[in-house]
Amino acid sequence: MSSKFALTREVLAEAARTGRPEITRRDEVEAAFGGVEPFLLALHHRWRTALFARLDALIEDPPDDFEGAVAAVWADPALGGRGLRALLDAHAHVPALAAAQERERSLVRRTLGVELPERGSRPACHGWRRGAA
């Protein structure tokens, strides 16, 4: 197992265990990834991979409320593993991460025709919940 993978797993496990979306072992993260931004982008890549896998399953077998199902996947706090989404949301202000997340929103909008809330927004506030009209 690579040291980056093990470190990522440990940071996410700590965030899930404590309920605090903080980057623990910051010195190790910076040394392994070259900084916090590259680490956050690696986490985003992990989340993005899980997102596209779930969206692919929806495309293959679309539910009646496709738009609601896409929004539910986007908002799923467990997508990609425990602690991941909370950590990404807590650092959504980091420019490189914000840009990466906006690219995913734009891609979903262009390819699936589904408008998604910005990171940190609550889907229910915008009517994007399963079964919403």
C-alpha positions in Angstrom: 0.0 0.0 0.0 1.4 3.4 -0.9 2.2 5.8 1.9 0.0 8.4 0.3 -2.9 6.0 0.2 -2.3 5.0 3.8 -2.0 8.6 5.0 -5.2 9.6 3.1 -7.0 6.7 4.7 -5.8 7.7 8.2 -6.8 11.3 7.8 -10.3 10.4 6.6 -10.7 7.8 9.4 -9.7 10.5 12.0 -12.2 12.9 10.4 -15.0 10.3 10.5 -14.1 9.2 14.1 -14.0 12.7 15.6 -16.7 14.2 13.4 -14.3 17.2 12.8 -13.5 17.7 9.1 -9.9 18.7 9.8 -6.7 17.7 8.0 -4.8 15.9 10.8 -1.1 15.0 10.4 -0.7 18.2 8.3 3.1 18.0 8.3 3.0 14.5 6.9 0.3 15.5 4.4 2.4 18.4 3.2 5.5 16.3 2.9 3.7 13.4 1.0 1.6 15.6 -1.3 3.6 18.7 -1.6 1.0 20.8 0.2 -2.6 20.9 1.4 -4.1 21.8 -2.0 -2.7 18.8 -3.8 -4.0 16.6 -0.9 -7.5 18.2 -1.3 -7.4 17.6 -5.0 -6.5 14.0 -4.4 -9.5 13.7 -2.1 -11.6 15.4 -4.7 -10.5 12.9 -7.3 -11.5 10.1 -5.0 -14.9 11.7 -4.5 -15.3 12.4 -8.3 -14.5 8.7 -9.1 -17.3 7.6 -6.7 -19.7 10.2 -8.0 -19.2 9.1 -11.7 -19.6 5.5 -10.8 -22.9 6.2 -9.1 -24.1 8.4 -11.9 -23.2 5.8 -14.4 -25.4 3.3 -12.5 -28.3 5.8 -12.7 -27.8 6.3 -16.4 -27.8 2.6 -17.0 -31.1 2.1 -15.0 -32.7 5.5 -14.6 -35.2 5.9 -11.8 -38.5 7.8 -12.4 -37.1 10.9 -10.7 -33.7 11.0 -12.4 -33.0 14.6 -11.5 -33.8 13.9 -7.8 -31.6 10.8 -7.8 -28.7 12.7 -9.4 -29.1 15.4 -6.7 -29.2 12.8 -4.0 -26.0 11.2 -5.2 -24.3 14.6 -5.3 -25.4 15.4 -1.8 -24.7 12.0 -0.3 -22.4 12.6 2.7 -21.0 9.1 2.5 -20.1 9.2 -1.1 -16.5 8.1 -1.5 -16.2 7.0 2.1 -16.8 8.3 5.6 -15.3 11.7 6.3 -14.5 12.5 2.7 -17.5 14.8 1.9 -17.3 16.6 5.2 -13.6 17.3 4.7 -14.1 18.5 1.2 -17.0 20.7 2.3 -15.0 22.2 5.1 -12.3 23.2 2.6 -14.5 24.2 -0.3 -13.1 27.8 0.0 -9.6 26.6 -1.2 -9.4 28.0 -4.8 -8.2 24.8 -6.5 -10.8 22.7 -4.8 -13.6 25.2 -5.5 -12.6 25.2 -9.2 -12.5 21.4 -9.4 -16.0 21.1 -7.7 -17.4 23.7 -10.0 -16.1 21.7 -13.0 -18.1 18.7 -11.8 -21.3 20.7 -11.3 -20.9 22.1 -14.8 -20.2 18.7 -16.3 -23.3 17.2 -14.7 -25.4 20.2 -15.9 -24.1 19.9 -19.5 -24.2 16.2 -19.8 -27.2 15.2 -17.7 -29.2 18.4 -17.7 -29.4 18.5 -13.9 -28.7 21.7 -12.0 -27.0 21.0 -8.7 -26.5 23.2 -5.6 -23.0 24.6 -4.9 -20.9 22.7 -2.4 -22.1 23.3 1.1 -25.6 24.1 0.0 -28.4 21.9 1.2 -30.3 20.3 -1.6 -33.6 20.4 0.3 -33.4 24.2 0.4 -33.6 24.2 -3.4 -36.2 21.5 -3.8 -33.6 18.9 -4.9 -34.5 15.9 -2.8 -35.8 12.5 -3.8 -39.5 12.9 -4.7 -39.4 16.7 -4.9 -41.7 18.3 -7.4 
